[in-house]
Amino acid sequence: MGKHWLLIVFSFLFSISLVKAEYFTITRFSVNVTITEEGYADFDEVIEVQFSEPRHGIFQFIPYRNVIDGKQVDYLFKDVRVEGYNFSKSKENNNLVLKIGDADTYVDGKQVYKIHFRVLNPIHFFKDHSEFYWD
């Protein structure tokens, strides 16, 4: 499972490194996933952003719907939090969208966003194996 996990992380990091907007650059993105004894997945993300001009914050898109073995799977989220920042949640195009920041406050320069969330049903069970797949 280690090689598959590395492939997922590297492909995810590569796709994130290509994301660039006019007003900010993501300089670091790391994800740590812990599978608990109960079978939950605890995600801890750190997104380091360099703003080139003042903005209110960022959006983080987290997939909540996937197709596994031909069946639609909706992930259940709990304990979503962003350390030190206001945020709101919504759903859009099969994603949980975190709008991180405040309409009354601008941020500029380097900002570090620490995001935590728990996925309650991350393991997929098949006849001959179980897997954790996150894309």
C-alpha positions in Angstrom: 0.0 0.0 0.0 3.0 2.3 0.6 3.8 2.7 -3.1 0.2 3.4 -4.0 0.0 6.0 -1.3 3.1 7.8 -2.5 1.8 7.8 -6.1 -1.5 9.4 -4.9 0.4 12.0 -2.9 2.9 12.8 -5.7 0.2 13.1 -8.3 -1.8 15.3 -6.0 1.2 17.5 -5.1 2.0 17.8 -8.8 -1.5 18.9 -9.7 -1.4 21.5 -6.9 1.9 22.9 -8.0 0.4 23.7 -11.3 -2.3 25.8 -9.7 -1.4 29.4 -10.0 -3.6 32.5 -9.9 -2.7 36.1 -10.7 -2.8 37.1 -7.0 -1.2 34.2 -5.2 1.1 31.2 -5.5 0.9 28.0 -3.5 4.4 27.5 -2.2 3.8 24.4 -0.2 1.0 21.9 0.1 1.3 18.9 2.4 -1.3 16.3 3.5 -1.1 13.8 6.3 -3.7 11.1 6.5 -4.2 8.9 9.5 -6.5 5.9 9.4 -7.9 5.4 12.9 -8.7 2.1 14.6 -12.4 2.8 14.0 -11.8 3.1 10.3 -12.0 6.8 9.9 -9.5 8.9 8.0 -8.2 12.0 9.7 -6.7 14.5 7.2 -4.4 17.3 8.2 -3.5 19.7 5.4 -1.0 22.6 5.4 -1.3 25.0 2.5 1.3 27.8 2.4 0.3 30.6 0.2 2.2 33.7 -1.0 -0.2 36.5 -1.9 1.1 39.1 -4.3 -1.7 41.5 -3.5 -4.2 41.8 -0.7 -7.1 39.3 -0.8 -9.7 37.8 1.6 -8.3 34.3 1.5 -8.6 31.1 -0.5 -11.0 28.3 -1.5 -10.1 24.7 -0.8 -12.0 22.0 -2.8 -12.3 18.6 -1.3 -14.0 15.7 -3.2 -17.0 14.3 -1.4 -18.3 12.2 -4.3 -16.5 9.5 -6.3 -17.3 6.5 -8.4 -15.8 3.3 -7.1 -16.2 0.0 -8.9 -19.0 1.5 -10.9 -20.9 2.8 -7.9 -21.3 6.4 -6.7 -19.9 6.9 -3.2 -20.5 10.0 -1.1 -18.0 10.6 1.7 -19.2 11.8 5.1 -17.2 14.6 6.7 -16.9 15.5 10.4 -14.8 17.9 12.5 -13.9 20.3 9.7 -11.8 23.1 11.0 -9.2 25.7 9.9 -6.7 26.9 12.5 -6.8 30.6 13.0 -9.1 31.6 10.2 -12.8 32.0 9.7 -14.3 29.7 7.1 -17.6 28.5 5.6 -18.6 25.2 4.0 -20.7 24.5 0.9 -21.0 21.9 -1.8 -20.3 22.5 -5.4 -19.6 20.0 -8.3 -19.0 17.0 -6.1 -16.7 18.9 -3.8 -16.9 20.2 -0.3 -15.8 23.8 -0.7 -14.1 25.6 2.2 -14.1 29.3 1.8 -11.3 30.3 4.1 -11.0 34.0 5.1 -13.1 36.9 6.1 -15.0 39.3 3.9 -14.0 42.2 6.3 -10.3 41.3 6.5 -7.5 41.3 3.8 -4.5 39.0 4.0 -1.2 39.6 2.1 2.2 38.1 1.8 2.8 34.6 3.3 -0.2 32.8 4.9 -0.3 29.3 6.3 -3.6 27.5 6.3 -3.9 24.4 8.6 -7.0 22.4 7.7 -8.3 19.3 9.5 -11.2 17.1 8.6 -12.4 13.6 9.3 -13.8 11.3 6.6 -16.2 8.7 8.2 -16.4 6.2 5.3 -13.0 6.3 3.5 -12.4 2.5 3.2 -13.8 0.7 0.1 -14.6 -3.0 0.6 -14.4 -5.5 -2.2 -14.7 -9.3 -2.2 -11.0 -10.0 -2.0 -9.6 -6.8 -0.5 -10.2 -3.4 1.1 -8.6 -0.1 -0.1 -8.3 3.5 0.7 -8.4 5.6 -2.4 -8.4 9.4 -2.4 -8.2 11.5 -5.6 
